[in-house]
Amino acid sequence: MVRVLKLSGPVTFPMTTSKSTQNTVPDSTQAVGIEQLNTLHRFLCQGDAQYRVFDMGRRVQKLAMEEFVAFDNCARPYPYPFKRQAQLGIIFWHRQAIDKQYVWFLQFPLDEQGLLVPDARDAFLVKLLERLGEAMLAAANSDKIQTVLRDSPFIFEPRQDRMAAFNAHATYSLKLPPSTYYADAYRYFTGESSLDKWPTLGVQGIADFSMRIDHHDAAQGLIKTLPKLPQQPFQNLCMFLENASPAAGIVEVLAQQLDNQLQADEPDIASIIACLRAASNSPARGLVEQMVAQVLQHQCSREIEVLAVICGRMWLLLTNPSLCELYLQRLAENDAGQAGFNNLLADLLFIPGMRRPIMQAIGHPNRSEALAKAVGELFGRG
């Protein structure tokens, strides 16, 4: 089961957050008039709220306040575009009602440069202001906020696994207790309970465990248990580890699991993808690069699902010129043909910072005939 957060509040957690762990709203924003509430940041600040922002697109991850405010001001491209949109999870609470949090899941279109399309944000804010006036974000207006969001084209409902990952991130970020499902997940993945009891695990518990693998002896227990896990709980865990930052010891076990699959006569693609996803956000970048290089040198790398995981979760590794060249070579030979090449390459080119390494690899004098042909067809020269 997943503790589901509503599209808008109130959502109540047991509050244990101290003032020292909260964002402080700058005093200069407190007296801004309604006519100046032209960004989400100013809207929240004027309502005397504190908030956190999470990306909900490529993976669930916290956005630095500086990143969000710059994006909100149309001064910086969105760092993690997904289908040419910014998908955001915003959790906020009033200073005078810290026992209640409100959650918005918002998606806004991006322009050709990856910047926020201001008309979309403005349309969202105008509708809120029309309903709420100067009393916006007051606790008494929670029903009005809920009503105005219900028919907004800028809201979305995350998948169940993304919702669980968001819950885990939110409670971890706010220093709140995990869900009641965490204890069972902890015992299972650290080897304290029988491995055949995985059907009783709550999805939210797995998400909470993944976010807290640096707590107590969780990492050491997981390192011992990981190779023994049945297929289903292994894949479920990997799905949530992509939203966390597993340490090098866990990545080493994942790398061994990956190697076992690549050495098999018939590798299991789902397991390969699971290993890549789980390791994708680890700070042990060298180990993860080795995993990607190993996969790209294997015939499984022609599978479009494998290439999509590298593109969608591990794009930063492709700033390495040799990995980028090898990736594009395999992409040109993928089993989904030209359409697969076009879609994934367009996705990569839209990510901030990726255009230069991609274009350099495309223009490499030693590029293969397959890559030259795919690029030619993409740009209409085939």
Secondary structure, 3 states (H helix, E strand, C coil): CCCCCCCCCCECCCCCCCHHHCCCCCHHHCCCCHHHCCCHHHHHHHCCEEEEEEECCCCCEECCHHHHHHHHCCCCCCCCCECCEEEEEEEEEECCEEEEEEEEEEEEEECCCCCECHHHHHHHHHHHHHHHHHHCCCHHHHHHHHHHHHCCCCECCCCHHHHHHHHHHHHHHCCCCCCCCHHHHHHHHCCCCCHHHHHHCCHHHHHHHHHCCCCCCHHHHHHHHHHHCCHHHHHHHHHHHCCCCCCHHHHHHHHHHHHHHHHCCCCCHHHHHHHHHHHCCCCCHHHHHHHHHHHHCCHHHHCHHHHHHHHHHCHHHHHCHHHHHHHHHHHHCCCCHHHHHHHHHHHHHHCCCCHHHHHHHHCCCCCCHHHHHHHHHHCCCC
